[in-house]
């Protein structure tokens, strides 16, 4: 099995990372989710309308993640032209998994330092997003989410590094889609004030168990890449 292939374990790991990285997502996008809720006049603030706006925003956001994943994975096809380059990308993918697990368990926050990479692009996109607010229609929410999907985020960049290692555009898009779906519960909980779900996601035991599972999967990936493992 190709350890950077897209069978269930990588998709599940991407989903779990998005799910348990939700606390960071709330800090980055939670204000926007709340703004979507309160921009609707009280007389029109029905559960169906609010849910439509929140889902529309997240549809746009996840679509941007998938586009970015496809682009980066396409770049990976150009990089991985030799067996040595492919091996290096596979090792990078496993290492990024370990770093992501350390983040979601709150054991190490170094991933957040890479957010500076996208700030220049964001200075051009943020004014566009601001012009879409206040949001009162679903198409507006989708467009706003598509813009906000490019907000500089260490978690997203970490997943994109994994997409680079996959080196197939459709697989990169699928991986980022799984990650984006994982972030949905925390952000929807913020928009709909579902505190119990947010508390479960942030619970230290939940995060530690998930982190250890992801680390175990990453170590298995590294083991399959070791030359000595071929003899077992």
N, C-alpha and C positions, 0 to 999 in steps of 0.2 A: 504494500500500500504506500502511495506517495504521501509523506507526512504533511505536505502542503496542499494535498488534494482537498476536495470539498465534500467529504462524506459528513455524516452526522456529527461526530465529535468536534470538528472545527466550527461548524455552524452553532452548535450548542455552546461552545466556549465563547464565541462572539456574542451570542445572546445573553449569556450570564454576565459577561463583562459589561455589556450595556445596561443590564438590569441593576447590577450592584454598583455601577458607576453613576447611578441615578442621583446620588447626593450632589455630585459635582454638576450634573446636568441641571439640577434645580437651581444651583447658584448661577449658572450661565444663562439659562433660558426660563427659569421660574418666573422672573419678573414679567417676561413677555406673555407667558401663559396666563398670569393673573390679569395683565392688561387686556388680553383678549376677552376675558370674562367680564371685566368691569366696563369695557368700552360699549357694551350692549346696553341700551336703555333698560331700566328696571322693568318697564311694562312689556318688554320683548325678551326678557331673560328667562326663557323656558329651557328646561333640560335638553330638549331636542336641538334647539338653536345653539346653545353653548357647546354641546357635544359635537355638533357639526363643525363649528369654528375650530375647536381644539383638534379634532381629527384632521381637518383640512390643513391646519398649520403643520401638524406632524407628518402628514403625507408629503407636503412640500419639502420639509426638512430631511426626511429619510430619502426622498428622491435625489436630493443634492448629494447625500452621502453615497448613494449608489453610483451616481455619475462620477464622483471623485474616485470611488473604488475602481470603476472600470478604466478610467484614465490612468491611474497609477499602476494598475495591473498590466495595462497595455505597455506602459514604460518598462515594466518588469520583463516583458517578452523581448525587449531590445537589450536588456542588461544580461539576461540569463542565456547567453549564446553558447557558453561552454559548460561542461560538467562542473568545473570549479566554481564558476559564477552561480550556477544553480544551487550548488551545495552551500555557498556563502549566504544566499538568500534564504534557504531553508533554515540554516542556523539562526539567521536574523529573526525569522518568524518565531522560532521557539524561544529565543531570548526575549523578544517583545512580549510574548505570552507571560513569561515569568515576571517581567517588570509590571505588566498590567495587573497581575494577581497581587503583587505587593502593594499596588495602589489601592485596589478595591478593599483589601484587608486593612488599609490605613497603616501599613508598616513602613511605607516609603512613598514620598510624594514627588520624586524627581521628575516624573513624566510631565508635570505641569510646566516645567521650564521650557518645553518645546513649543508652548503656545505663542511665543514671540515670532515663530516662523511665518505665521500668516497675517500678522498685523498690518503689513503694508497693503495687501489685497483688501483687507477688511475696511481700511479707511476710505476706500472707493465704494464699497458695497453698502456700508452702514447707512449713508444718507438715502440710498434707494429704499432700504427697508423702512426708514423713518417716514418716508413719504406715503407708504402704504397704510399707515396708522392714522386714526383708529380703524379697526377692522370690524365691519358689520356684516359682511357677506363671505360665504365660503370661498369663492375664487380669490378674494383678497387674502384670506387666511393661507391658502395654498401658496400664493405668490410670496407672502411674507416668510413662510416657512422655508421656501426655496432659497431665499436670500439669507436667512438666518442659519441655514445649514452650512454656510461657509464661515461662520463665526470661529475665530481661532480657538482651538480646543485640544489640549494635550491628549485626551482620550481618543478623539477622532484621528489625530495624527498617528497615534500608536497603532490603531486599527489599519490605517492606510499603509503603514510600514509592513504589516502582515499581508495586505493586498498586493504590495509590490512583490513579495516573495511568492505569491500564488502564480503571478505572471500569466494569467488568462483573464481578459476583461470581464467575461460573464461571471467567472468565479469571484473576481474582486467585487463586482457589483452585488452578488449574492451575499458575500461575507459582510459587506457594509450594510446590506439590508437587514441581516440577522442582528447585527449590532444595534441598528436604529430601532428595530422592534423591541429589543431589550430595554431601550431607554424610555419606551412609551409609558409603562406603568407609573414611574416616578413623576413624569411630566403631566400625565393626565390626572394623577392624584393631586398635584399642585393646583391645576386648573379647576378641579372639581372639589377641592378641599377634603380629599380622602386621606385623613391623617393616619389611620391604622395601617394602610398599605405602605405609606412612606416610612412609618416607624419600623415595620418588619424589614424593609429593604436596608435601613440604616443600622439594624441591630448588629452588634459586633460578632455574635456567634454565627449569624447568617453569612456575613461577609467573610469570616475566617474559613468556614467550611467550604464556601465556593472558591476562595482563593487557593486553598490546599488542593482542591480538585483540579483546578486549572494548572497549578504548578506540576501536579502529577502527570497530567496530559502532556505538558511541555517537556518534562524530563523524558517521557516516553518518546517524544519526537526526536529529542537529541540522541537518545540511545539508538534509534533506528538509523541515525546518520553517522554513527561512529564506525570507522572502518573495521574495528574489532568485532562489531556485532554481526558482521557477515559470516563469521565462523561459528555462530551459535545456532 
